[in-house]
Amino acid sequence: MTLPTCKVWTSHLTVVNWRRGQIHISGRAKEPVVTTDPIVLSILSAFSTPKKISDVVQQFPELDQEDFENVVEQLLDIGALLTPATLNGQAPELWWEVHDYWHMLHTATARGGVGRLTNQKSVSAPPAVRPGWENASVIELPRQLAELAPASLDQLLDLRQTVRRYAKRPLALAELSRLLWSGMRNTQSPRENTTLQMEIIRRPYPSGGSTYSLELYIIVPPDGLETVEPGVYHYCPARHLLERLESIEQHVSQIRRNALGAAGVERQDGGQPLIFALTSRVGRVSYKYEGNAHALIAREVGCVYQTLYLLCANMDLAPCALGLSGLGSSELAEIGGFDPHLETVVGYMLVGAKQI
Ligand SMILES: Cc1cc2nc3c(=O)[nH]c(=O)nc-3n(C[C@H](O)[C@H](O)[C@H](O)COP(=O)(O)O)c2cc1C
């Protein structure tokens, strides 16, 4: 390969990590450059702004020119270093941020391992039912669901829509109960999967490997839910009840600001929607699927969104999925007393009584 004479620079998609004592430098190509020599990192970082190779070589007088050029050639080969020619209209550098790019590659091409069971036998999966909070007061949700006018699934799919206008009335406890019973409850007790050595359950929406990692927290505003005090609640899908958490006012205000702001409803005169925050107990999924966990969790959140949207269409409620995810994770974690790296916010949704 003849090295280019034009300016060259490091791609922002280049990733460096250390595995078993070796430095792995990954670019667009499937195989990384693997080395134990840190000077390769120095060369990579010398191109953090566009420079001519002939200028950079002078920064490494201790290196033989041929060795230097070999390193540059390898880095160009894997796309860790770019030239104007490689940055054409189709270049991933134009369209991706580094974390999303690697996430996509990892999940689309199955880079990385799958199956914690095979290599970490001492780790056990988190239980299917999330342990509750000691001394948390609970609100039993009614299980007698009123008859609704029959609607076909096709009709509901046509009716399904995002609604951001709320009636000046709290959501009825029976409405919330139906939504959660039909959409989110555990429909089976945990049972041991002996092959996986983990408990699995069932819910009304699908989940990769029946791992069901999602938990639902509900932020109830003043006059948001009939007969229920404002605050933060966890929905227990095994027992179909709400557990009240010790709220931290400033955190709740921040989550509310973010969530209502994302839907542009912070200054509405109508009623106030409930905020649904979905978390994932990530270990439930990564225990089995390791490097594919995040992709599976995101898909599962999509299943929950559509399930709740269809139920809202059936009940004439106002749902709005939100693109916010990590925002509020640490605040909610502090309220719930959990580690946001192990149980992470992965989706938000607003649900309220619909303005007719
Ligand atoms: C993953 C996802 C993220 C969304 N994020 C937001 C959001 O942050 N704010 C908002 O007002 N609507 C949000 N929505 C709702 C979309 O704007 C809405 O679904 C889209 O405009 C189509 O309208 P429809 O749902 O009424 O068919 C989101 C929907 C999805 C599925």
The ligand as an SDF file (V2000), in Angstrom:
LIG
                    3D

 31 33  0  0  0  0  0  0  0  0999 V2000
  -39.6650    5.2200   20.9660 C   0  0  0  0  0  0  0  0  0  0  0  0
  -40.6010    6.3880   20.9130 C   0  0  0  0  0  0  0  0  0  0  0  0
  -40.1900    7.6050   21.4270 C   0  0  0  0  0  0  0  0  0  0  0  0
  -41.0590    8.7000   21.4360 C   0  0  0  0  0  0  0  0  0  0  0  0
  -40.6620    9.8670   22.0180 N   0  0  0  0  0  0  0  0  0  0  0  0
  -41.5330   10.8760   22.1430 C   0  0  0  0  0  0  0  0  0  0  0  0
  -41.1810   12.0350   22.8950 C   0  0  0  0  0  0  0  0  0  0  0  0
  -40.0950   12.1190   23.4660 O   0  0  0  0  0  0  0  0  0  0  0  0
  -42.0850   13.0490   22.9840 N   0  0  0  0  0  0  0  0  0  0  0  0
  -43.3130   12.9640   22.4010 C   0  0  0  0  0  0  0  0  0  0  0  0
  -44.1070   13.9150   22.5300 O   0  0  0  0  0  0  0  0  0  0  0  0
  -43.6910   11.8640   21.6720 N   0  0  0  0  0  0  0  0  0  0  0  0
  -42.8310   10.8230   21.5500 C   0  0  0  0  0  0  0  0  0  0  0  0
  -43.2080    9.6730   20.8900 N   0  0  0  0  0  0  0  0  0  0  0  0
  -44.5300    9.5920   20.2360 C   0  0  0  0  0  0  0  0  0  0  0  0
  -44.3740    9.8280   18.7320 C   0  0  0  0  0  0  0  0  0  0  0  0
  -44.1660   11.2080   18.4960 O   0  0  0  0  0  0  0  0  0  0  0  0
  -45.6290    9.3480   18.0230 C   0  0  0  0  0  0  0  0  0  0  0  0
  -45.7450    7.9410   18.1830 O   0  0  0  0  0  0  0  0  0  0  0  0
  -45.5710    9.6700   16.5220 C   0  0  0  0  0  0  0  0  0  0  0  0
  -45.6870   11.0710   16.3180 O   0  0  0  0  0  0  0  0  0  0  0  0
  -46.6880    8.9800   15.7380 C   0  0  0  0  0  0  0  0  0  0  0  0
  -47.9510    9.4030   16.2630 O   0  0  0  0  0  0  0  0  0  0  0  0
  -49.0170    8.3300   16.7730 P   0  0  0  0  0  0  0  0  0  0  0  0
  -48.4110    7.5610   17.9100 O   0  0  0  0  0  0  0  0  0  0  0  0
  -50.2010    9.1560   17.2310 O   0  0  0  0  0  0  0  0  0  0  0  0
  -49.3370    7.4350   15.6210 O   0  0  0  0  0  0  0  0  0  0  0  0
  -42.3580    8.5740   20.8610 C   0  0  0  0  0  0  0  0  0  0  0  0
  -42.7550    7.3440   20.3160 C   0  0  0  0  0  0  0  0  0  0  0  0
  -41.9030    6.2670   20.3670 C   0  0  0  0  0  0  0  0  0  0  0  0
  -42.3630    4.9270   19.8400 C   0  0  0  0  0  0  0  0  0  0  0  0
  1  2  1  0
  2  3  1  0
  2 30  2  0
  3  4  2  0
  4  5  1  0
  4 28  1  0
  5  6  2  0
  6  7  1  0
  6 13  1  0
  7  8  2  0
  7  9  1  0
  9 10  1  0
 10 11  2  0
 10 12  1  0
 12 13  2  0
 13 14  1  0
 14 15  1  0
 14 28  1  0
 15 16  1  0
 16 17  1  0
 16 18  1  0
 18 19  1  0
 18 20  1  0
 20 21  1  0
 20 22  1  0
 22 23  1  0
 23 24  1  0
 24 25  2  0
 24 26  1  0
 24 27  1  0
 28 29  2  0
 29 30  1  0
 30 31  1  0
M  END
$$$$
